[in-house]
Amino acid sequence: MNRKEAIALLSELGANQFVNPNLVLLEKREPDRYRLQIRGDYNRQSIVAFLRKRHLSFEMSNDYLIIFKP
């Protein structure tokens, strides 16, 4: 996803109270491709349904929820 999409996604996750982040990282993977990394409290079940509707993938690694476009 591009930077604007990642910021909008984070905003929407917060507005819907799916996440309560302690730390957020926006990792640049390729030119104009980013991954959103969130560390904090989140409802996994709600986030999975939310991300599937938007055709986004995720993984859990070292206390981070990592969201990206496949």
KOLVO-66817 format. One line per field, with one value per residue: residue in three letters; x, y, z of N, C-alpha, C, O in turn. Coordinates in nm, 2 decimals. Atoms other than C-alpha are relative to their C-alpha. Example, Ala and Ser with C-alpha at 12.3 -4.5 7.8 and 13.67 -1.06 7.14 Angstrom:
2
type = Ala/Ser
n.X = 0.09/-0.09
n.Y = -0.12/-0.11
n.Z = 0.00/0.00
ca.X = 1.23/1.37
ca.Y = -0.45/-0.11
ca.Z = 0.78/0.71
c.X = 0.09/-0.08
c.Y = 0.12/0.11
c.Z = 0.00/0.08
o.X = 0.19/-0.03
o.Y = 0.12/0.22
o.Z = 0.07/0.09
***
This chain:
70
type = Met/Asn/Arg/Lys/Glu/Ala/Ile/Ala/Leu/Leu/Ser/Glu/Leu/Gly/Ala/Asn/Gln/Phe/Val/Asn/Pro/Asn/Leu/Val/Leu/Leu/Glu/Lys/Arg/Glu/Pro/Asp/Arg/Tyr/Arg/Leu/Gln/Ile/Arg/Gly/Asp/Tyr/Asn/Arg/Gln/Ser/Ile/Val/Ala/Phe/Leu/Arg/Lys/Arg/His/Leu/Ser/Phe/Glu/Met/Ser/Asn/Asp/Tyr/Leu/Ile/Ile/Phe/Lys/Pro
n.X = 0.08/-0.08/-0.01/0.13/0.09/-0.05/0.05/0.15/0.04/-0.02/0.11/0.13/-0.01/0.02/0.13/0.09/-0.05/-0.06/-0.13/-0.05/-0.14/-0.11/-0.11/0.04/-0.10/0.04/-0.12/-0.01/-0.05/-0.04/0.05/0.14/0.07/-0.03/0.07/0.03/-0.04/0.07/-0.03/0.09/0.12/0.10/0.09/-0.04/0.12/0.05/-0.09/-0.01/0.12/-0.02/-0.10/0.05/0.09/-0.08/-0.09/-0.13/-0.06/-0.07/-0.07/-0.03/-0.14/-0.07/0.09/0.05/0.10/-0.06/0.10/-0.06/0.07/-0.07
n.Y = -0.12/-0.12/-0.06/-0.06/0.11/0.05/-0.10/0.01/0.13/-0.02/-0.09/0.08/0.11/-0.07/-0.06/0.12/0.06/0.14/0.00/-0.10/0.02/-0.06/-0.04/0.03/-0.02/0.00/0.05/0.00/0.12/-0.02/-0.14/-0.03/0.12/0.00/0.10/-0.06/0.08/-0.06/0.07/-0.05/0.08/0.00/0.11/0.08/0.05/-0.12/-0.04/0.10/-0.02/-0.14/0.01/0.09/-0.08/-0.09/0.08/-0.03/0.11/-0.04/0.10/-0.04/0.03/-0.07/-0.09/-0.10/0.04/-0.05/0.00/-0.03/0.05/0.12
n.Z = 0.00/0.00/-0.13/-0.03/-0.04/-0.13/-0.10/0.00/-0.07/-0.14/-0.05/0.00/-0.10/-0.12/-0.01/-0.03/-0.13/0.03/-0.06/-0.10/0.02/-0.09/0.10/0.14/0.10/0.14/0.06/0.14/0.05/0.13/0.04/-0.02/-0.06/-0.15/-0.09/-0.12/-0.12/-0.11/-0.13/-0.10/-0.02/0.11/0.00/0.12/0.08/0.07/0.10/0.11/0.09/0.05/0.11/0.11/0.08/0.07/0.07/-0.05/-0.07/-0.13/-0.07/-0.14/-0.02/-0.11/-0.06/0.10/0.10/0.13/0.10/0.13/0.12/0.06
ca.X = 0.00/0.12/0.19/-0.15/-0.34/-0.13/-0.21/-0.58/-0.59/-0.43/-0.68/-0.97/-0.84/-0.82/-1.15/-1.32/-1.13/-0.97/-0.63/-0.48/-0.13/0.18/0.41/0.34/0.60/0.55/0.81/0.91/0.96/0.99/0.94/0.59/0.51/0.48/0.39/0.22/0.36/0.15/0.26/0.00/-0.35/-0.58/-0.87/-0.74/-1.08/-1.21/-0.90/-0.89/-1.25/-1.17/-0.86/-1.02/-1.29/-1.01/-0.81/-0.51/-0.27/-0.12/0.12/0.21/0.58/0.77/0.47/0.39/0.08/0.22/-0.03/0.05/-0.09/-0.01
ca.Y = 0.00/0.35/0.59/0.77/0.44/0.33/0.65/0.63/0.26/0.35/0.63/0.40/0.12/0.38/0.54/0.19/0.11/-0.20/-0.09/0.10/0.15/0.21/0.24/0.26/0.22/0.29/0.07/0.15/-0.17/-0.06/0.28/0.39/0.05/0.05/-0.19/-0.07/-0.21/-0.16/-0.25/-0.23/-0.36/-0.48/-0.71/-0.98/-1.12/-0.77/-0.68/-1.00/-0.94/-0.57/-0.65/-0.93/-0.69/-0.46/-0.74/-0.67/-0.93/-0.93/-1.12/-1.12/-1.09/-0.99/-0.82/-0.63/-0.66/-0.61/-0.51/-0.50/-0.55/-0.90
ca.Z = 0.00/-0.05/0.23/0.21/0.23/0.53/0.72/0.63/0.75/1.08/1.13/1.05/1.28/1.56/1.49/1.51/1.83/1.67/1.80/2.09/1.97/2.19/1.88/1.51/1.24/0.87/0.70/0.34/0.15/-0.21/-0.39/-0.28/-0.10/0.28/0.56/0.87/1.20/1.51/1.87/2.14/2.22/1.95/1.90/1.66/1.56/1.47/1.28/1.08/0.95/0.89/0.68/0.48/0.36/0.24/0.08/0.30/0.46/0.81/1.02/1.39/1.47/1.79/1.95/1.63/1.41/1.05/0.78/0.41/0.06/-0.08
c.X = 0.09/-0.01/-0.14/-0.10/0.04/-0.05/-0.15/-0.04/0.03/-0.10/-0.13/0.00/-0.02/-0.14/-0.11/0.04/0.04/0.14/0.02/0.15/0.09/0.11/-0.05/0.12/-0.05/0.13/0.00/0.07/0.06/-0.04/-0.15/-0.08/0.04/-0.07/-0.02/0.02/-0.06/0.04/-0.10/-0.12/-0.09/-0.08/0.02/-0.12/-0.06/0.09/0.01/-0.12/0.01/0.10/-0.04/-0.09/0.08/0.11/0.15/0.05/0.06/0.08/0.03/0.15/0.06/-0.09/-0.06/-0.11/0.05/-0.11/0.06/-0.09/0.08/0.06
c.Y = 0.12/0.07/0.06/-0.11/-0.05/0.09/0.00/-0.13/0.02/0.09/-0.07/-0.11/0.07/0.05/-0.11/-0.07/-0.14/-0.01/0.11/0.00/0.07/0.06/-0.04/0.03/-0.02/-0.04/0.01/-0.12/0.02/0.15/0.00/-0.13/0.00/-0.11/0.08/-0.10/0.07/-0.09/0.06/-0.10/0.00/-0.13/-0.08/-0.04/0.12/0.04/-0.09/0.02/0.13/-0.01/-0.09/0.08/0.09/-0.07/0.03/-0.13/0.05/-0.12/0.05/-0.04/0.09/0.11/0.10/-0.07/0.07/-0.01/0.05/-0.05/-0.12/0.03
c.Z = 0.00/0.14/0.04/0.04/0.14/0.11/0.02/0.08/0.15/0.07/0.02/0.11/0.14/0.03/0.04/0.12/-0.02/0.06/0.10/-0.01/0.10/-0.10/-0.14/-0.09/-0.14/-0.07/-0.15/-0.05/-0.14/-0.03/0.01/0.05/0.15/0.07/0.13/0.12/0.12/0.13/0.10/0.02/-0.12/0.01/-0.13/-0.08/-0.08/-0.12/-0.12/-0.10/-0.07/-0.12/-0.11/-0.09/-0.09/-0.09/0.04/0.08/0.13/0.05/0.14/0.02/0.11/0.06/-0.10/-0.09/-0.13/-0.11/-0.13/-0.11/-0.05/-0.14
o.X = 0.20/-0.09/-0.18/-0.18/-0.05/-0.10/-0.20/-0.14/-0.06/-0.15/-0.20/-0.10/-0.08/-0.19/-0.20/-0.03/0.03/0.18/-0.05/0.21/0.06/0.17/-0.11/0.19/-0.13/0.22/-0.09/0.18/0.16/-0.11/-0.22/-0.19/0.16/-0.17/0.06/-0.03/-0.03/0.02/-0.10/-0.10/-0.11/-0.05/-0.02/-0.11/-0.09/0.04/0.02/-0.10/-0.02/0.07/-0.01/-0.09/0.03/0.19/0.24/-0.03/0.08/0.06/0.03/0.19/0.05/-0.05/-0.12/-0.10/0.06/-0.15/0.13/-0.18/0.20/0.12
o.Y = 0.12/0.03/0.05/-0.08/-0.08/0.05/0.00/-0.13/-0.03/0.05/-0.06/-0.13/0.01/0.04/-0.09/-0.17/-0.22/-0.11/0.22/-0.07/0.18/0.15/-0.15/0.14/-0.11/0.04/-0.05/-0.15/-0.04/0.21/-0.07/-0.14/0.00/-0.17/0.16/-0.21/0.18/-0.21/0.18/-0.22/0.10/-0.23/-0.04/-0.03/0.09/0.08/-0.05/0.02/0.14/0.05/-0.05/0.06/0.13/0.00/0.04/-0.20/0.17/-0.24/0.17/-0.15/0.21/0.23/0.20/-0.18/0.20/-0.12/0.15/-0.13/-0.11/-0.06
o.Z = 0.05/0.22/0.16/0.14/0.22/0.22/0.13/0.15/0.22/0.17/0.12/0.18/0.23/0.14/0.11/0.16/0.08/0.10/0.09/0.08/0.15/-0.06/-0.16/-0.07/-0.17/-0.09/-0.22/-0.02/-0.17/0.05/-0.07/0.02/0.18/0.02/0.17/0.12/0.15/0.12/0.12/-0.02/-0.18/0.08/-0.24/-0.21/-0.20/-0.23/-0.23/-0.22/-0.19/-0.23/-0.23/-0.21/-0.20/-0.14/-0.05/0.13/0.15/0.01/0.16/0.00/0.10/0.07/-0.05/-0.13/-0.13/-0.14/-0.13/-0.09/-0.06/-0.19
***
